[in-house]
Amino acid sequence: MYRYEMEKWTELRTAYHVAKLGTVSAASRALGAHRATVNRHIDVLEKELGARIFIRHPKGYTLTEFGEDLLKVAQKTDELLEDLVDRANGRDGSIEGEIRITSLQPIANALMEPIAAFRSANPNCQVTILSTEDLKRLEHGEAHIALRAGPKPEHPDYVVQTFGRVGLNLYAHTSYLSRKGAPDNVADLAFHEFVMPPENESRLAIWSWIYERIGTPKVAVAANDPFVVREAVLAGLGLGVLSDVDVAGRTDVRAVLPGNEDWAVPLWLVTHVDLHRTEKVQEMLTHIKTLRS
């Protein structure tokens, strides 16, 4: 694949831009090539491969399953070549292009400070934040850096670095406490109202701990989105599990249980081995790691 890819790199790079931008017109502008040239490159590539890369439709081009596999190679190669050219030319210190970071929404909030520092040093580099429960596939080029929580990722092509732990506790807003009072002990939790995921949808150790001690809590609001849970707790609707990041700097929320290290969730910085050493990934990692220094 590598030898073929380099022999047909021009055509492959053209197809990559069509896939990334969605239309031939956009790709021709980005490449500085005529539309007919873009179409010819795609036709040549599909003919020689003996398979369709794109499904054509009125609104643009959509990758086939084979096209997705082919273009993930092209994307990585394009980024590696750009990084190599920058290094060879002794760039002026400003990284360009795009860097994509994926993270769960509550943890993504903690990334704003290092991202601001990265952007200050590299104003021509766009940072795309993919805040989602879905684990973006680094091996498919869907993100450059992943900040993940929970068990250590075990993919053989991932570079995984520990990023500490995020603490969790059961919190209440002062408006809730003024209305319902604070629990004096664990048994009192049975008389309080909760904001929480639907039953059996949370794997957090703190929820298992609560269920073991009081049974099924009284639910005021059920939500499977951490952002919704946070907003509901801050609106005083009930007790809910929040992270250290959620409550950082706030004086209007209180932990209602003693801290427990067993509830903390490990965090991991994850990159793909192919792009781990590229300059923009290394610089962003340097800024992110300042959070734990």
C-alpha positions in Angstrom: 0.0 0.0 0.0 2.8 2.4 0.9 4.6 2.1 -2.5 1.3 2.4 -4.4 0.3 5.3 -2.3 3.4 7.3 -3.1 3.2 6.4 -6.8 -0.3 7.8 -7.0 0.1 10.4 -4.3 -1.2 13.3 -6.4 -4.5 11.5 -7.2 -4.8 10.2 -3.6 -4.2 13.7 -2.2 -6.9 15.0 -4.6 -9.4 12.4 -3.4 -8.5 13.2 0.2 -9.4 16.9 -0.3 -12.7 16.0 -2.0 -13.5 13.7 1.0 -12.6 16.4 3.5 -14.4 19.3 1.8 -17.3 17.4 0.4 -17.4 18.8 -3.2 -15.2 18.9 -6.3 -15.5 22.7 -6.4 -14.2 23.1 -2.9 -11.4 20.7 -3.5 -10.4 22.4 -6.8 -10.2 25.7 -5.0 -8.1 24.3 -2.1 -5.7 22.6 -4.5 -5.6 25.3 -7.1 -6.6 22.9 -9.8 -9.4 22.9 -12.4 -12.5 20.9 -11.6 -11.8 18.7 -14.6 -8.4 17.8 -13.2 -10.0 16.8 -9.8 -12.5 14.6 -11.6 -9.8 13.0 -13.7 -7.7 12.2 -10.6 -10.6 10.5 -9.0 -11.5 8.5 -12.1 -7.9 7.4 -12.5 -7.6 6.3 -8.9 -10.9 4.4 -9.0 -10.0 2.7 -12.3 -6.6 1.5 -11.1 -7.9 0.4 -7.7 -10.9 -1.4 -9.3 -13.3 0.0 -6.7 -15.4 3.0 -6.1 -14.1 5.6 -3.6 -17.1 7.9 -3.6 -20.8 7.8 -4.0 -21.8 10.7 -6.1 -25.0 12.6 -5.2 -26.5 16.0 -6.0 -25.1 17.6 -2.8 -21.6 16.3 -3.1 -19.5 13.2 -2.6 -19.8 10.6 0.1 -17.1 8.0 0.8 -17.7 4.3 0.3 -16.5 1.9 3.0 -13.5 1.2 0.8 -13.0 4.9 0.4 -12.9 5.5 4.1 -10.2 2.9 4.5 -8.1 4.4 1.7 -8.5 8.0 2.7 -7.6 7.5 6.3 -4.1 6.5 5.0 -4.1 9.7 2.8 -5.0 11.9 5.7 -2.2 10.7 7.9 0.3 10.8 5.0 -0.7 14.4 4.2 -0.2 15.5 7.7 3.1 13.8 8.1 4.4 15.3 4.8 3.2 18.8 5.9 5.0 18.3 9.2 8.2 17.1 7.4 8.1 20.1 5.0 7.7 22.6 7.9 10.7 21.1 9.7 12.8 21.1 6.5 11.9 24.7 5.8 12.7 25.8 9.3 9.2 27.3 9.8 8.9 30.6 11.8 7.5 28.9 14.9 3.8 29.3 14.0 1.9 26.0 13.4 -0.8 26.1 10.7 -3.7 23.9 9.7 -6.0 22.1 12.1 -5.7 20.0 15.3 -8.6 17.9 16.5 -9.1 17.0 20.1 -11.8 14.7 21.4 -12.9 14.6 25.0 -16.0 14.0 27.2 -17.8 17.3 27.7 -17.1 17.7 31.4 -13.3 17.2 30.9 -13.3 19.4 27.8 -14.0 22.4 30.0 -10.6 21.9 31.6 -8.9 22.2 28.2 -9.8 25.8 27.5 -6.7 27.3 29.3 -4.1 25.2 27.5 -5.9 25.6 24.2 -5.9 29.4 24.7 -2.1 29.2 25.3 -1.6 27.1 22.2 -3.7 29.5 20.1 -1.8 32.5 21.4 1.5 30.9 20.1 -0.1 29.5 17.0 -2.9 31.9 15.8 -3.0 30.2 12.3 -3.9 26.8 13.7 -7.6 26.0 14.2 -8.4 23.9 17.2 -11.5 21.6 16.7 -13.0 20.2 19.9 -15.1 17.1 19.5 -16.9 16.8 22.7 -18.8 13.6 22.6 -19.5 10.3 24.4 -18.3 8.5 21.3 -14.7 7.4 21.3 -13.3 8.9 18.1 -11.0 6.5 16.3 -7.5 7.9 16.2 -6.5 5.1 13.9 -8.9 6.5 11.3 -7.7 10.1 11.7 -10.9 11.3 13.3 -8.8 13.2 16.0 -5.2 14.0 16.8 -5.5 13.8 20.6 -8.0 12.1 22.8 -8.5 12.9 26.5 -10.3 9.8 27.8 -11.6 8.8 31.1 -12.0 5.3 32.6 -10.0 2.1 31.9 -6.7 2.5 30.1 -7.1 2.3 26.3 -5.4 -0.8 25.0 -5.2 -0.3 21.2 -1.8 -1.5 20.0 -1.2 1.7 17.9 -2.1 4.2 20.6 0.5 6.1 22.6 -1.2 6.4 26.1 0.0 8.7 28.8 -1.5 9.0 32.3 -3.1 12.4 32.9 -4.0 12.0 36.6 -7.5 11.5 38.0 -10.6 13.5 38.2 -12.4 13.5 41.5 -16.1 12.9 41.9 -18.5 13.6 44.7 -22.2 14.1 45.4 -23.0 17.8 45.3 -25.9 20.1 46.1 -26.5 23.7 45.1 -27.1 26.1 48.0 -30.6 26.7 46.7 -31.4 23.0 47.2 -29.8 22.9 50.6 -31.8 25.9 51.8 -35.0 24.2 50.7 -34.3 20.6 51.7 -31.5 20.9 54.2 -28.2 18.9 54.1 -28.1 15.2 54.8 -26.5 14.5 58.2 -25.4 11.0 57.3 -25.5 8.5 54.5 -28.9 7.1 55.6 -30.4 10.6 55.2 -29.7 10.4 51.4 -32.8 8.2 51.1 -35.0 11.2 51.9 -33.4 13.5 49.3 -34.0 14.0 45.6 -31.4 13.2 43.0 -30.3 14.2 39.5 -28.8 11.1 37.9 -28.6 8.9 34.9 -31.4 6.4 34.3 -30.9 3.3 36.4 -28.1 1.0 35.2 -26.8 3.5 32.8 -23.9 4.8 34.9 -20.8 2.8 35.5 -19.3 5.3 38.0 -18.2 3.7 41.3 -19.9 6.5 43.3 -23.4 5.5 42.0 -22.7 1.8 42.9 -21.7 3.0 46.4 -24.9 5.0 46.8 -27.2 2.1 45.5 -25.5 -0.3 48.0 -26.3 1.9 50.9 -29.8 3.3 50.3 -31.2 1.3 47.4 -32.7 3.1 44.5 -32.6 6.9 45.1 -35.6 9.2 44.7 -35.1 10.7 41.2 -36.1 14.3 40.6 -34.5 14.5 37.1 -33.1 11.6 35.1 -30.5 12.5 32.4 -27.8 10.7 30.5 -26.0 13.8 29.4 -23.4 15.0 31.9 -23.9 18.6 30.9 -27.7 18.3 31.6 -26.9 16.7 35.0 -24.6 19.6 35.9 -27.1 22.2 34.9 -29.9 20.5 36.8 -27.8 20.3 40.0 -26.8 24.0 39.6 -30.5 24.8 39.2 -31.1 23.3 42.6 -33.2 20.4 41.3 -31.5 17.7 43.4 -28.3 16.1 44.5 -26.0 15.0 41.7 -22.5 13.6 41.0 -20.2 16.3 39.7 -16.5 16.4 39.0 -13.7 18.6 40.4 -13.8 20.4 37.0 -17.5 21.1 37.3 -17.3 22.8 40.6 -13.9 24.5 40.3 -14.0 28.1 41.6 -17.7 27.9 42.5 -19.0 28.9 46.0 -22.6 28.0 45.4 -22.2 24.2 45.5 -21.3 21.9 48.4 -20.1 18.3 48.6 -22.5 16.3 50.7 -20.3 13.3 51.3 -16.7 12.9 52.5 -14.2 12.6 49.7 -13.4 9.1 48.5 -10.5 8.4 46.2 -12.1 5.2 45.1 -14.7 7.3 43.2 -12.0 9.2 41.2 -11.8 8.4 37.5 -8.4 8.0 35.8 -7.7 10.2 32.8 -5.5 9.3 29.7 -4.0 11.4 27.0 -4.1 9.3 23.8 -2.5 9.8 20.4 -1.9 7.6 17.4 1.7 6.4 17.0 1.8 7.7 13.4 1.1 11.3 14.4 2.4 11.4 17.9 5.7 13.0 17.0 4.3 15.6 14.7 5.1 19.1 15.8 1.5 20.3 16.3 0.5 17.3 18.4 3.6 17.6 20.5 3.1 21.3 21.1 -0.6 20.8 22.1 0.4 18.0 24.4 2.9 20.2 26.1 0.3 22.9 26.7 -2.3 20.3 28.0 0.2 18.7 30.4 0.7 22.1 32.1 -2.7 21.4 33.7 -1.0 18.7 35.8 2.4 20.3 36.4 
